């Protein structure tokens, strides 16, 4: 079933909307949640919480891309759950490997003093991502948005882990250059 029909089911308040959402996006949701949380039970719970949240916000919202909408909600819920679980534990955090890799390409918090600066950085990253071929965008988003491992990305894209690592390293270097050209202080 296509996204528009699923959204119409939400607007009709049909419980089939959740079933269809799970059929289409359930595996990706559970995999992303597991990448963040490291627990099958927590990833299942987070996926169910995501469907409840989607049910609560559609309507009135009408997302243009249901998959991205669902995944954003899932990711935020998973990160919130992980933060809650690791709030007082030393060394706690989420996606630390992925974040550590890309941190050198992101503006420091001291240099991003206003919303306008943050928006400029976001737009510069979006511009860079839009210049990438589809497979590179997928690789980048899987690593730095969905917190997937190199092995998972390699398997999904039918590549070797070494190629994935090297491609991501090159993308980070080009992202840094792009941000510097755009005047974003790193």
HELIX and SHEET records of a PDB file:
HELIX    1   1 UNK A    3  UNK A   11  1                                   9    
HELIX    2   2 UNK A   16  UNK A   37  1                                  22    
HELIX    3   3 UNK A   40  UNK A   57  1                                  18    
HELIX    4   4 UNK A   66  UNK A   85  1                                  20    
HELIX    5   5 UNK A   96  UNK A  103  1                                   8    
HELIX    6   6 UNK A  115  UNK A  130  1                                  16    
HELIX    7   7 UNK A  134  UNK A  144  1                                  11    
HELIX    8   8 UNK A  150  UNK A  157  1                                   8    
HELIX    9   9 UNK A  161  UNK A  181  1                                  21    
END                                                                             
